[in-house]
Amino acid sequence: MTTPTAPTIVFLHGFAESREVWTDFTRPFPAGYRLLAPNLPGHGTHRGPVANFTMEAQARYVIDYLNEKGCPEPALFVCHSMGGYVALALAERWPERVAGLAFINSTALPDTDEKKANREKNIGFVERHGLEKFMDSFIRPLFAPVNREKFTEQRELLEEIGKATPVETIVGAMRGMAARPDRTKVLRNAEFPVLFVAGKHDVAVPFEDSVQQAAMASEAHALFLETSGHLSYFEHAPETRRAVLALAEAVFGKGER
């Protein structure tokens, strides 16, 4: 049984997701860790008005959430995609709150001009055709080709979560991601261990970029997956979980919790 003083692992979901994506992933975690998984602004059950979807504003929200949960101590952040962008903004502003970072299919690089243009195209598609049609075409390619028929239940979950996300959140989050700066310096200056989990068939985060960034941190760990796309926490859950737990041991140490 965990207590508020137990080592804390914070799970940050990605764009158009919610804390639900971590349910199965975290279920086998050993007792002794305090597991926290907020819904980022506008996502999941967080349905209050959101004035600012920048990564910096979302990082401020996560800090406030942790303070409300009575968690002032450094935590290990496990982050998927946009969650990683938020965690980097948090680590840049509040490095003393970070004990370690695990990036699952995420990057410290900013959007390229092409990626920014694609986000605007996606916004236009949502505004013209609606969120349901967008999600019907958006989720499936995130899985590696070999996995697209294998993880039907997970794909349907992501589509369901995405379709329930307010359009304002979809638009705001896409523009917030497009506006984020290069934060590779956060990796280079990190005084905490960093894990990169990368998929060879990731259509959102180029595999080569992840390989290069994994070498930037002074204490770097990496899990490179030959048959994963952008959703390694689903596509290769056991391997990804083992890598995260190994990082937790490196961060917090072994022994009874």
CYANA upper distance limits for C-alpha pairs under 8 A (distance plus 0.5 A):
  1 MET  CA     31 ALA  CA      6.40
  1 MET  CA     32 GLY  CA      6.77
  2 THR  CA      6 ALA  CA      6.49
  2 THR  CA     31 ALA  CA      6.98
  2 THR  CA     32 GLY  CA      5.53
  2 THR  CA     33 TYR  CA      6.57
  2 THR  CA     34 ARG  CA      6.23
  2 THR  CA    257 ARG  CA      8.42
  3 THR  CA     32 GLY  CA      8.40
  3 THR  CA     34 ARG  CA      7.31
  4 PRO  CA     34 ARG  CA      7.36
  4 PRO  CA     70 GLY  CA      7.50
  4 PRO  CA     71 CYS  CA      7.59
  5 THR  CA     71 CYS  CA      8.39
  6 ALA  CA     32 GLY  CA      6.75
  6 ALA  CA     33 TYR  CA      6.10
  6 ALA  CA     34 ARG  CA      6.10
  6 ALA  CA    257 ARG  CA      7.53
  7 PRO  CA     32 GLY  CA      7.84
  7 PRO  CA     33 TYR  CA      5.70
  7 PRO  CA     34 ARG  CA      6.41
  7 PRO  CA     75 ALA  CA      7.53
  7 PRO  CA    252 PHE  CA      7.31
  8 THR  CA     33 TYR  CA      6.30
  8 THR  CA     34 ARG  CA      5.10
  8 THR  CA     35 LEU  CA      6.44
  8 THR  CA     36 LEU  CA      7.81
  8 THR  CA     71 CYS  CA      8.31
  8 THR  CA     74 PRO  CA      8.27
  8 THR  CA     75 ALA  CA      5.57
  8 THR  CA     76 LEU  CA      6.87
  9 ILE  CA     33 TYR  CA      7.37
  9 ILE  CA     34 ARG  CA      6.68
  9 ILE  CA     35 LEU  CA      5.56
  9 ILE  CA     36 LEU  CA      6.77
  9 ILE  CA     75 ALA  CA      6.18
  9 ILE  CA     76 LEU  CA      5.22
  9 ILE  CA     77 PHE  CA      6.36
  9 ILE  CA     78 VAL  CA      7.56
 10 VAL  CA     35 LEU  CA      6.56
 10 VAL  CA     36 LEU  CA      5.30
 10 VAL  CA     37 ALA  CA      6.24
 10 VAL  CA     75 ALA  CA      7.20
 10 VAL  CA     76 LEU  CA      6.58
 10 VAL  CA     77 PHE  CA      5.29
 10 VAL  CA     78 VAL  CA      6.53
 11 PHE  CA     19 ARG  CA      8.27
 11 PHE  CA     22 TRP  CA      7.88
 11 PHE  CA     35 LEU  CA      8.08
 11 PHE  CA     36 LEU  CA      6.72
 11 PHE  CA     37 ALA  CA      5.27
 11 PHE  CA     38 PRO  CA      7.78
 11 PHE  CA     77 PHE  CA      6.48
 11 PHE  CA     78 VAL  CA      5.29
 11 PHE  CA     79 CYS  CA      6.28
 12 LEU  CA     19 ARG  CA      7.92
 12 LEU  CA     37 ALA  CA      6.76
 12 LEU  CA     38 PRO  CA      7.29
 12 LEU  CA     39 ASN  CA      8.22
 12 LEU  CA     40 LEU  CA      7.98
 12 LEU  CA     77 PHE  CA      7.75
 12 LEU  CA     78 VAL  CA      6.74
 12 LEU  CA     79 CYS  CA      5.18
 12 LEU  CA     80 HIS  CA      6.88
 12 LEU  CA     83 GLY  CA      5.24
 12 LEU  CA     84 GLY  CA      7.86
 12 LEU  CA     87 ALA  CA      8.41
 13 HIS  CA     17 GLU  CA      6.55
 13 HIS  CA     18 SER  CA      6.37
 13 HIS  CA     19 ARG  CA      6.59
 13 HIS  CA     21 VAL  CA      7.68
 13 HIS  CA     22 TRP  CA      8.25
 13 HIS  CA     37 ALA  CA      8.48
 13 HIS  CA     39 ASN  CA      7.97
 13 HIS  CA     40 LEU  CA      7.95
 13 HIS  CA     79 CYS  CA      6.63
 13 HIS  CA     80 HIS  CA      5.81
 13 HIS  CA     81 SER  CA      7.89
 13 HIS  CA     82 MET  CA      7.62
 13 HIS  CA     83 GLY  CA      5.66
 14 GLY  CA     18 SER  CA      7.91
 14 GLY  CA     79 CYS  CA      7.97
 14 GLY  CA     80 HIS  CA      5.60
 14 GLY  CA     81 SER  CA      5.49
 14 GLY  CA     82 MET  CA      5.00
 14 GLY  CA     83 GLY  CA      5.44
 14 GLY  CA     84 GLY  CA      8.36
 15 PHE  CA     81 SER  CA      7.65
 15 PHE  CA     82 MET  CA      6.01
 15 PHE  CA     83 GLY  CA      8.07
 15 PHE  CA    170 ILE  CA      8.27
 15 PHE  CA    173 ALA  CA      7.52
 15 PHE  CA    174 MET  CA      8.49
 16 ALA  CA     43 HIS  CA      7.24
 16 ALA  CA    161 ILE  CA      7.44
 16 ALA  CA    162 GLY  CA      5.38
 16 ALA  CA    165 THR  CA      6.91
 16 ALA  CA    170 ILE  CA      7.10
 17 GLU  CA     21 VAL  CA      7.47
 17 GLU  CA     43 HIS  CA      7.22
 17 GLU  CA     44 GLY  CA      7.62
 17 GLU  CA    158 LEU  CA      7.11
 17 GLU  CA    161 ILE  CA      6.45
 17 GLU  CA    162 GLY  CA      6.62
 18 SER  CA     39 ASN  CA      6.02
 18 SER  CA     40 LEU  CA      7.86
 18 SER  CA     43 HIS  CA      6.29
 18 SER  CA     44 GLY  CA      5.29
 18 SER  CA    161 ILE  CA      7.41
 19 ARG  CA     23 THR  CA      7.92
 19 ARG  CA     37 ALA  CA      6.11
 19 ARG  CA     38 PRO  CA      6.58
 19 ARG  CA     39 ASN  CA      5.91
 19 ARG  CA     44 GLY  CA      7.50
 21 VAL  CA     25 PHE  CA      8.15
 21 VAL  CA    158 LEU  CA      8.26
 22 TRP  CA     26 THR  CA      6.40
 22 TRP  CA     37 ALA  CA      8.21
 23 THR  CA     27 ARG  CA      6.70
 24 ASP  CA     28 PRO  CA      8.30
 25 PHE  CA    233 TYR  CA      7.36
 25 PHE  CA    234 PHE  CA      8.23
 25 PHE  CA    237 ALA  CA      7.08
 25 PHE  CA    241 ARG  CA      7.55
 29 PHE  CA     33 TYR  CA      8.49
 29 PHE  CA    245 LEU  CA      8.45
 31 ALA  CA    257 ARG  CA      7.85
 32 GLY  CA    256 GLU  CA      8.01
 32 GLY  CA    257 ARG  CA      4.92
 33 TYR  CA    257 ARG  CA      7.77
 38 PRO  CA     62 VAL  CA      8.11
 38 PRO  CA     65 TYR  CA      8.09
 39 ASN  CA     43 HIS  CA      6.17
 39 ASN  CA     44 GLY  CA      6.19
 39 ASN  CA     45 THR  CA      7.30
 39 ASN  CA     46 HIS  CA      6.56
 40 LEU  CA     44 GLY  CA      8.19
 40 LEU  CA     46 HIS  CA      7.54
 40 LEU  CA     58 GLN  CA      7.41
 40 LEU  CA     61 TYR  CA      8.31
 40 LEU  CA     62 VAL  CA      8.17
 41 PRO  CA     46 HIS  CA      6.43
 41 PRO  CA     47 ARG  CA      8.08
 41 PRO  CA     48 GLY  CA      8.48
 41 PRO  CA     50 VAL  CA      7.02
 41 PRO  CA     53 PHE  CA      7.93
 41 PRO  CA     58 GLN  CA      7.18
 41 PRO  CA     61 TYR  CA      8.05
 41 PRO  CA    169 THR  CA      8.43
 42 GLY  CA     46 HIS  CA      5.71
 42 GLY  CA     47 ARG  CA      5.78
 42 GLY  CA     48 GLY  CA      7.38
 42 GLY  CA     49 PRO  CA      7.98
 42 GLY  CA     50 VAL  CA      6.95
 42 GLY  CA    165 THR  CA      7.86
 42 GLY  CA    166 PRO  CA      7.63
 42 GLY  CA    169 THR  CA      5.89
 43 HIS  CA     47 ARG  CA      7.46
 43 HIS  CA    165 THR  CA      6.50
 43 HIS  CA    166 PRO  CA      8.27
 43 HIS  CA    169 THR  CA      7.59
 44 GLY  CA    161 ILE  CA      7.73
 44 GLY  CA    164 ALA  CA      8.36
 44 GLY  CA    165 THR  CA      7.31
 52 ASN  CA     57 ALA  CA      6.65
 52 ASN  CA     58 GLN  CA      8.39
 52 ASN  CA    172 GLY  CA      8.13
 53 PHE  CA     57 ALA  CA      6.79
 53 PHE  CA     58 GLN  CA      6.92
 53 PHE  CA    169 THR  CA      8.35
 53 PHE  CA    172 GLY  CA      6.00
 53 PHE  CA    173 ALA  CA      5.96
 53 PHE  CA    175 ARG  CA      8.29
 53 PHE  CA    176 GLY  CA      5.80
 54 THR  CA     58 GLN  CA      6.82
 54 THR  CA    173 ALA  CA      7.78
 54 THR  CA    175 ARG  CA      8.37
 54 THR  CA    176 GLY  CA      4.83
 54 THR  CA    177 MET  CA      7.50
 54 THR  CA    179 ALA  CA      7.89
 54 THR  CA    180 ARG  CA      7.80
 55 MET  CA     59 ALA  CA      6.56
 55 MET  CA     85 TYR  CA      6.87
 55 MET  CA     86 VAL  CA      5.38
 55 MET  CA     89 ALA  CA      6.67
 55 MET  CA    176 GLY  CA      6.80
 55 MET  CA    177 MET  CA      7.46
 55 MET  CA    180 ARG  CA      7.18
 56 GLU  CA     60 ARG  CA      6.83
 56 GLU  CA     86 VAL  CA      7.32
 56 GLU  CA     89 ALA  CA      5.98
 56 GLU  CA     90 LEU  CA      7.54
 57 ALA  CA     61 TYR  CA      6.83
 58 GLN  CA     62 VAL  CA      6.85
 58 GLN  CA     86 VAL  CA      6.70
 59 ALA  CA     63 ILE  CA      6.83
 59 ALA  CA     86 VAL  CA      5.81
 59 ALA  CA     87 ALA  CA      7.08
 59 ALA  CA     89 ALA  CA      6.57
 59 ALA  CA     90 LEU  CA      5.41
 60 ARG  CA     64 ASP  CA      6.73
 60 ARG  CA     90 LEU  CA      7.70
 61 TYR  CA     65 TYR  CA      6.61
 62 VAL  CA     66 LEU  CA      6.67
 63 ILE  CA     67 ASN  CA      6.67
 63 ILE  CA     90 LEU  CA      8.30
 64 ASP  CA     68 GLU  CA      6.66
 65 TYR  CA     69 LYS  CA      6.77
 66 LEU  CA     70 GLY  CA      6.81
 66 LEU  CA     71 CYS  CA      5.64
 66 LEU  CA     72 PRO  CA      7.32
 67 ASN  CA     71 CYS  CA      6.02
 67 ASN  CA     72 PRO  CA      6.47
 72 PRO  CA     97 ARG  CA      7.68
 73 GLU  CA     97 ARG  CA      6.73
 74 PRO  CA     96 GLU  CA      6.89
 74 PRO  CA     97 ARG  CA      4.60
 74 PRO  CA     98 VAL  CA      5.27
 74 PRO  CA     99 ALA  CA      5.47
 75 ALA  CA     97 ARG  CA      6.77
 75 ALA  CA     98 VAL  CA      5.76
 75 ALA  CA     99 ALA  CA      5.53
 75 ALA  CA    100 GLY  CA      7.41
 76 LEU  CA     98 VAL  CA      6.74
 76 LEU  CA     99 ALA  CA      5.63
 76 LEU  CA    100 GLY  CA      5.12
 76 LEU  CA    101 LEU  CA      6.36
 76 LEU  CA    102 ALA  CA      8.16
 76 LEU  CA    248 ALA  CA      7.58
 76 LEU  CA    251 VAL  CA      8.08
 77 PHE  CA     87 ALA  CA      7.55
 77 PHE  CA     98 VAL  CA      7.76
 77 PHE  CA     99 ALA  CA      8.33
 77 PHE  CA    100 GLY  CA      6.73
 77 PHE  CA    101 LEU  CA      5.43
 77 PHE  CA    102 ALA  CA      6.60
 78 VAL  CA     84 GLY  CA      8.31
 78 VAL  CA    101 LEU  CA      6.59
 78 VAL  CA    102 ALA  CA      5.12
 78 VAL  CA    103 PHE  CA      6.78
 78 VAL  CA    104 ILE  CA      7.89
 78 VAL  CA    244 VAL  CA      8.11
 79 CYS  CA     83 GLY  CA      5.27
 79 CYS  CA     84 GLY  CA      5.26
 79 CYS  CA     87 ALA  CA      7.71
 79 CYS  CA    101 LEU  CA      8.17
 79 CYS  CA    102 ALA  CA      6.56
 79 CYS  CA    103 PHE  CA      5.71
 79 CYS  CA    104 ILE  CA      6.34
 79 CYS  CA    106 SER  CA      8.14
 80 HIS  CA     84 GLY  CA      6.25
 80 HIS  CA    103 PHE  CA      6.72
 80 HIS  CA    104 ILE  CA      5.23
 80 HIS  CA    105 ASN  CA      6.50
 80 HIS  CA    106 SER  CA      6.62
 81 SER  CA     85 TYR  CA      7.48
 81 SER  CA    103 PHE  CA      7.96
 81 SER  CA    104 ILE  CA      6.98
 81 SER  CA    105 ASN  CA      5.89
 81 SER  CA    106 SER  CA      4.69
 81 SER  CA    107 THR  CA      7.80
 82 MET  CA     86 VAL  CA      6.91
 82 MET  CA    106 SER  CA      7.45
 82 MET  CA    177 MET  CA      7.78
 83 GLY  CA     87 ALA  CA      6.67
 83 GLY  CA    106 SER  CA      8.42
 84 GLY  CA     88 LEU  CA      6.63
 84 GLY  CA    103 PHE  CA      6.33
 84 GLY  CA    104 ILE  CA      8.15
 84 GLY  CA    106 SER  CA      6.11
 84 GLY  CA    107 THR  CA      7.45
 84 GLY  CA    108 ALA  CA      8.37
 85 TYR  CA     89 ALA  CA      6.91
 85 TYR  CA    106 SER  CA      7.82
 85 TYR  CA    107 THR  CA      7.61
 85 TYR  CA    108 ALA  CA      7.30
 85 TYR  CA    177 MET  CA      8.22
 85 TYR  CA    180 ARG  CA      8.36
 86 VAL  CA     90 LEU  CA      6.74
 87 ALA  CA     91 ALA  CA      6.51
 87 ALA  CA    101 LEU  CA      8.28
 88 LEU  CA     92 GLU  CA      6.56
 88 LEU  CA    108 ALA  CA      7.71
 88 LEU  CA    183 ARG  CA      7.37
 88 LEU  CA    186 VAL  CA      7.38
 89 ALA  CA     93 ARG  CA      6.86
 89 ALA  CA    183 ARG  CA      8.33
 90 LEU  CA     94 TRP  CA      6.07
 90 LEU  CA     95 PRO  CA      7.67
 91 ALA  CA     95 PRO  CA      4.95
 91 ALA  CA     96 GLU  CA      8.31
 91 ALA  CA     97 ARG  CA      7.85
 91 ALA  CA     98 VAL  CA      6.76
 91 ALA  CA    186 VAL  CA      7.63
 92 GLU  CA    186 VAL  CA      6.57
 94 TRP  CA     98 VAL  CA      7.93
 98 VAL  CA    192 PHE  CA      7.90
 99 ALA  CA    192 PHE  CA      6.26
 99 ALA  CA    193 PRO  CA      8.07
 99 ALA  CA    251 VAL  CA      6.91
100 GLY  CA    192 PHE  CA      5.63
100 GLY  CA    193 PRO  CA      5.61
100 GLY  CA    194 VAL  CA      6.37
100 GLY  CA    247 LEU  CA      8.31
100 GLY  CA    248 ALA  CA      8.50
100 GLY  CA    251 VAL  CA      6.95
101 LEU  CA    192 PHE  CA      8.11
101 LEU  CA    193 PRO  CA      7.11
101 LEU  CA    194 VAL  CA      5.36
101 LEU  CA    195 LEU  CA      6.75
102 ALA  CA    194 VAL  CA      6.29
102 ALA  CA    195 LEU  CA      5.00
102 ALA  CA    196 PHE  CA      6.57
102 ALA  CA    197 VAL  CA      8.06
102 ALA  CA    244 VAL  CA      7.33
102 ALA  CA    247 LEU  CA      8.34
103 PHE  CA    107 THR  CA      7.94
103 PHE  CA    194 VAL  CA      8.16
103 PHE  CA    195 LEU  CA      6.47
103 PHE  CA    196 PHE  CA      5.46
103 PHE  CA    197 VAL  CA      6.54
104 ILE  CA    196 PHE  CA      6.76
104 ILE  CA    197 VAL  CA      5.24
104 ILE  CA    198 ALA  CA      6.99
104 ILE  CA    231 LEU  CA      8.40
104 ILE  CA    232 SER  CA      7.32
104 ILE  CA    233 TYR  CA      7.79
105 ASN  CA    196 PHE  CA      8.08
105 ASN  CA    197 VAL  CA      6.47
105 ASN  CA    198 ALA  CA      5.70
105 ASN  CA    199 GLY  CA      7.40
105 ASN  CA    202 ASP  CA      7.97
105 ASN  CA    205 VAL  CA      6.87
105 ASN  CA    230 HIS  CA      6.08
105 ASN  CA    231 LEU  CA      7.50
105 ASN  CA    232 SER  CA      7.58
106 SER  CA    196 PHE  CA      8.45
106 SER  CA    198 ALA  CA      8.36
106 SER  CA    205 VAL  CA      6.89
106 SER  CA    210 SER  CA      8.34
107 THR  CA    205 VAL  CA      7.29
107 THR  CA    209 ASP  CA      8.13
107 THR  CA    210 SER  CA      7.20
107 THR  CA    213 GLN  CA      8.30
108 ALA  CA    182 ASP  CA      6.71
108 ALA  CA    183 ARG  CA      5.51
108 ALA  CA    184 THR  CA      5.60
108 ALA  CA    187 LEU  CA      8.25
108 ALA  CA    213 GLN  CA      8.20
109 LEU  CA    181 PRO  CA      7.90
109 LEU  CA    182 ASP  CA      5.38
109 LEU  CA    183 ARG  CA      6.71
109 LEU  CA    184 THR  CA      6.81
110 PRO  CA    178 ALA  CA      7.94
110 PRO  CA    179 ALA  CA      8.40
110 PRO  CA    180 ARG  CA      6.43
110 PRO  CA    181 PRO  CA      5.76
110 PRO  CA    182 ASP  CA      5.26
110 PRO  CA    183 ARG  CA      8.02
111 ASP  CA    115 LYS  CA      6.00
111 ASP  CA    116 LYS  CA      6.47
111 ASP  CA    177 MET  CA      8.06
111 ASP  CA    178 ALA  CA      6.22
111 ASP  CA    179 ALA  CA      8.27
111 ASP  CA    180 ARG  CA      7.97
112 THR  CA    116 LYS  CA      6.74
113 ASP  CA    117 ALA  CA      6.71
114 GLU  CA    118 ASN  CA      6.70
115 LYS  CA    119 ARG  CA      6.74
115 LYS  CA    178 ALA  CA      8.20
116 LYS  CA    120 GLU  CA      6.99
116 LYS  CA    178 ALA  CA      5.92
117 ALA  CA    121 LYS  CA      6.79
118 ASN  CA    122 ASN  CA      6.65
119 ARG  CA    123 ILE  CA      6.70
119 ARG  CA    174 MET  CA      6.69
119 ARG  CA    175 ARG  CA      7.89
119 ARG  CA    178 ALA  CA      7.82
120 GLU  CA    124 GLY  CA      6.70
120 GLU  CA    175 ARG  CA      8.37
121 LYS  CA    125 PHE  CA      6.69
122 ASN  CA    126 VAL  CA      6.72
122 ASN  CA    134 PHE  CA      8.37
123 ILE  CA    127 GLU  CA      6.71
123 ILE  CA    170 ILE  CA      8.41
123 ILE  CA    171 VAL  CA      6.45
123 ILE  CA    174 MET  CA      8.21
124 GLY  CA    128 ARG  CA      6.60
125 PHE  CA    129 HIS  CA      6.20
125 PHE  CA    130 GLY  CA      7.73
125 PHE  CA    134 PHE  CA      7.50
126 VAL  CA    130 GLY  CA      5.16
126 VAL  CA    131 LEU  CA      5.79
126 VAL  CA    133 LYS  CA      8.29
126 VAL  CA    134 PHE  CA      6.53
126 VAL  CA    167 VAL  CA      8.27
127 GLU  CA    131 LEU  CA      8.36
129 HIS  CA    133 LYS  CA      6.96
129 HIS  CA    134 PHE  CA      7.92
130 GLY  CA    134 PHE  CA      7.10
131 LEU  CA    135 MET  CA      6.64
131 LEU  CA    163 LYS  CA      6.49
131 LEU  CA    167 VAL  CA      7.40
132 GLU  CA    136 ASP  CA      6.71
132 GLU  CA    163 LYS  CA      6.04
133 LYS  CA    137 SER  CA      7.15
134 PHE  CA    138 PHE  CA      6.39
135 MET  CA    139 ILE  CA      6.50
135 MET  CA    159 GLU  CA      6.30
135 MET  CA    162 GLY  CA      6.91
135 MET  CA    163 LYS  CA      6.99
136 ASP  CA    140 ARG  CA      8.02
136 ASP  CA    159 GLU  CA      7.36
137 SER  CA    141 PRO  CA      8.12
138 PHE  CA    142 LEU  CA      7.90
139 ILE  CA    143 PHE  CA      8.13
139 ILE  CA    155 ARG  CA      7.22
139 ILE  CA    158 LEU  CA      7.54
139 ILE  CA    159 GLU  CA      7.07
140 ARG  CA    148 ARG  CA      7.04
140 ARG  CA    155 ARG  CA      7.22
141 PRO  CA    145 PRO  CA      8.03
141 PRO  CA    148 ARG  CA      8.22
141 PRO  CA    203 VAL  CA      7.91
142 LEU  CA    202 ASP  CA      7.30
142 LEU  CA    203 VAL  CA      6.92
142 LEU  CA    204 ALA  CA      7.94
142 LEU  CA    229 GLY  CA      6.34
142 LEU  CA    230 HIS  CA      5.62
142 LEU  CA    231 LEU  CA      7.07
143 PHE  CA    147 ASN  CA      6.42
143 PHE  CA    148 ARG  CA      6.15
143 PHE  CA    201 HIS  CA      8.37
143 PHE  CA    202 ASP  CA      8.11
143 PHE  CA    228 SER  CA      7.39
143 PHE  CA    229 GLY  CA      5.21
143 PHE  CA    230 HIS  CA      6.53
143 PHE  CA    231 LEU  CA      6.65
143 PHE  CA    235 GLU  CA      7.92
144 ALA  CA    148 ARG  CA      6.92
144 ALA  CA    201 HIS  CA      5.89
144 ALA  CA    202 ASP  CA      7.49
144 ALA  CA    227 THR  CA      6.94
144 ALA  CA    228 SER  CA      5.76
144 ALA  CA    229 GLY  CA      4.70
144 ALA  CA    230 HIS  CA      7.98
145 PRO  CA    201 HIS  CA      8.38
145 PRO  CA    229 GLY  CA      8.48
146 VAL  CA    150 LYS  CA      8.19
146 VAL  CA    227 THR  CA      7.67
147 ASN  CA    151 PHE  CA      6.77
147 ASN  CA    227 THR  CA      8.43
147 ASN  CA    228 SER  CA      8.19
147 ASN  CA    235 GLU  CA      7.47
148 ARG  CA    152 THR  CA      7.65
151 PHE  CA    155 ARG  CA      6.68
151 PHE  CA    234 PHE  CA      8.37
151 PHE  CA    235 GLU  CA      7.99
152 THR  CA    156 GLU  CA      6.61
153 GLU  CA    157 LEU  CA      6.72
154 GLN  CA    158 LEU  CA      6.79
154 GLN  CA    234 PHE  CA      7.72
155 ARG  CA    159 GLU  CA      6.66
156 GLU  CA    160 GLU  CA      6.51
157 LEU  CA    161 ILE  CA      6.68
158 LEU  CA    162 GLY  CA      6.44
159 GLU  CA    163 LYS  CA      6.50
160 GLU  CA    164 ALA  CA      6.81
161 ILE  CA    165 THR  CA      6.94
165 THR  CA    169 THR  CA      7.21
165 THR  CA    170 ILE  CA      7.54
166 PRO  CA    170 ILE  CA      7.06
167 VAL  CA    171 VAL  CA      6.66
168 GLU  CA    172 GLY  CA      6.35
169 THR  CA    173 ALA  CA      6.22
170 ILE  CA    174 MET  CA      6.65
171 VAL  CA    175 ARG  CA      6.80
172 GLY  CA    176 GLY  CA      6.48
173 ALA  CA    177 MET  CA      6.57
174 MET  CA    178 ALA  CA      6.71
175 ARG  CA    179 ALA  CA      6.73
176 GLY  CA    180 ARG  CA      7.02
183 ARG  CA    187 LEU  CA      7.85
184 THR  CA    188 ARG  CA      6.95
184 THR  CA    213 GLN  CA      8.02
184 THR  CA    216 MET  CA      8.36
185 LYS  CA    189 ASN  CA      6.46
186 VAL  CA    190 ALA  CA      6.32
187 LEU  CA    194 VAL  CA      8.25
187 LEU  CA    213 GLN  CA      8.31
187 LEU  CA    216 MET  CA      6.51
187 LEU  CA    217 ALA  CA      5.58
188 ARG  CA    216 MET  CA      5.73
188 ARG  CA    217 ALA  CA      5.48
188 ARG  CA    218 SER  CA      7.48
189 ASN  CA    217 ALA  CA      7.68
190 ALA  CA    217 ALA  CA      6.75
190 ALA  CA    218 SER  CA      7.67
191 GLU  CA    218 SER  CA      8.08
192 PHE  CA    219 GLU  CA      7.44
192 PHE  CA    251 VAL  CA      8.32
193 PRO  CA    217 ALA  CA      7.86
193 PRO  CA    218 SER  CA      8.04
193 PRO  CA    219 GLU  CA      5.31
193 PRO  CA    220 ALA  CA      6.36
193 PRO  CA    221 HIS  CA      7.94
193 PRO  CA    247 LEU  CA      8.09
193 PRO  CA    250 ALA  CA      8.36
193 PRO  CA    251 VAL  CA      7.64
194 VAL  CA    214 ALA  CA      8.38
194 VAL  CA    217 ALA  CA      7.10
194 VAL  CA    219 GLU  CA      6.91
194 VAL  CA    220 ALA  CA      5.57
194 VAL  CA    221 HIS  CA      6.55
195 LEU  CA    214 ALA  CA      7.87
195 LEU  CA    220 ALA  CA      6.48
195 LEU  CA    221 HIS  CA      4.98
195 LEU  CA    222 ALA  CA      5.86
195 LEU  CA    223 LEU  CA      8.19
195 LEU  CA    243 ALA  CA      8.45
195 LEU  CA    244 VAL  CA      8.21
195 LEU  CA    247 LEU  CA      7.64
196 PHE  CA    210 SER  CA      7.49
196 PHE  CA    214 ALA  CA      6.46
196 PHE  CA    220 ALA  CA      8.38
196 PHE  CA    221 HIS  CA      6.83
196 PHE  CA    222 ALA  CA      5.21
196 PHE  CA    223 LEU  CA      6.72
196 PHE  CA    224 PHE  CA      8.46
197 VAL  CA    222 ALA  CA      6.38
197 VAL  CA    223 LEU  CA      5.22
197 VAL  CA    224 PHE  CA      6.47
197 VAL  CA    225 LEU  CA      8.09
197 VAL  CA    232 SER  CA      7.95
197 VAL  CA    240 THR  CA      7.61
198 ALA  CA    202 ASP  CA      8.04
198 ALA  CA    207 PHE  CA      6.76
198 ALA  CA    210 SER  CA      6.81
198 ALA  CA    211 VAL  CA      8.42
198 ALA  CA    222 ALA  CA      8.41
198 ALA  CA    223 LEU  CA      6.89
198 ALA  CA    224 PHE  CA      5.55
198 ALA  CA    225 LEU  CA      6.63
198 ALA  CA    228 SER  CA      8.24
198 ALA  CA    230 HIS  CA      8.28
198 ALA  CA    232 SER  CA      7.92
199 GLY  CA    207 PHE  CA      6.78
199 GLY  CA    224 PHE  CA      6.61
199 GLY  CA    225 LEU  CA      5.36
199 GLY  CA    226 GLU  CA      6.78
199 GLY  CA    227 THR  CA      7.27
199 GLY  CA    228 SER  CA      4.94
199 GLY  CA    229 GLY  CA      5.39
199 GLY  CA    230 HIS  CA      6.79
199 GLY  CA    232 SER  CA      7.23
200 LYS  CA    206 PRO  CA      8.50
200 LYS  CA    207 PHE  CA      5.95
200 LYS  CA    224 PHE  CA      7.75
200 LYS  CA    225 LEU  CA      6.50
200 LYS  CA    226 GLU  CA      5.57
200 LYS  CA    227 THR  CA      6.90
200 LYS  CA    228 SER  CA      6.50
200 LYS  CA    229 GLY  CA      6.93
201 HIS  CA    207 PHE  CA      7.85
201 HIS  CA    226 GLU  CA      7.99
201 HIS  CA    227 THR  CA      7.29
201 HIS  CA    228 SER  CA      6.25
201 HIS  CA    229 GLY  CA      4.90
201 HIS  CA    230 HIS  CA      7.78
202 ASP  CA    206 PRO  CA      6.68
202 ASP  CA    207 PHE  CA      7.03
202 ASP  CA    228 SER  CA      7.41
202 ASP  CA    229 GLY  CA      4.46
202 ASP  CA    230 HIS  CA      5.02
203 VAL  CA    229 GLY  CA      7.32
203 VAL  CA    230 HIS  CA      7.13
204 ALA  CA    230 HIS  CA      7.01
205 VAL  CA    209 ASP  CA      7.81
205 VAL  CA    210 SER  CA      7.98
205 VAL  CA    230 HIS  CA      7.77
206 PRO  CA    210 SER  CA      7.26
207 PHE  CA    211 VAL  CA      6.92
208 GLU  CA    212 GLN  CA      6.84
209 ASP  CA    213 GLN  CA      6.69
210 SER  CA    214 ALA  CA      6.50
211 VAL  CA    215 ALA  CA      7.52
212 GLN  CA    216 MET  CA      7.69
213 GLN  CA    217 ALA  CA      8.19
214 ALA  CA    220 ALA  CA      6.61
214 ALA  CA    221 HIS  CA      7.53
214 ALA  CA    222 ALA  CA      6.96
215 ALA  CA    220 ALA  CA      6.99
216 MET  CA    220 ALA  CA      7.98
221 HIS  CA    247 LEU  CA      8.35
223 LEU  CA    240 THR  CA      8.00
223 LEU  CA    243 ALA  CA      7.57
225 LEU  CA    236 HIS  CA      8.46
228 SER  CA    232 SER  CA      6.33
228 SER  CA    235 GLU  CA      6.48
228 SER  CA    236 HIS  CA      7.42
229 GLY  CA    235 GLU  CA      8.04
231 LEU  CA    235 GLU  CA      6.44
232 SER  CA    236 HIS  CA      5.61
232 SER  CA    237 ALA  CA      6.98
232 SER  CA    240 THR  CA      7.35
233 TYR  CA    237 ALA  CA      5.18
233 TYR  CA    240 THR  CA      6.57
233 TYR  CA    241 ARG  CA      8.05
236 HIS  CA    240 THR  CA      6.55
237 ALA  CA    241 ARG  CA      6.32
238 PRO  CA    242 ARG  CA      6.65
239 GLU  CA    243 ALA  CA      6.77
240 THR  CA    244 VAL  CA      6.73
241 ARG  CA    245 LEU  CA      6.62
242 ARG  CA    246 ALA  CA      6.54
243 ALA  CA    247 LEU  CA      6.76
244 VAL  CA    248 ALA  CA      6.71
245 LEU  CA    249 GLU  CA      6.75
246 ALA  CA    250 ALA  CA      6.80
247 LEU  CA    251 VAL  CA      6.59
248 ALA  CA    252 PHE  CA      6.34
248 ALA  CA    253 GLY  CA      7.97
249 GLU  CA    253 GLY  CA      5.21
249 GLU  CA    254 LYS  CA      6.09
250 ALA  CA    254 LYS  CA      8.44
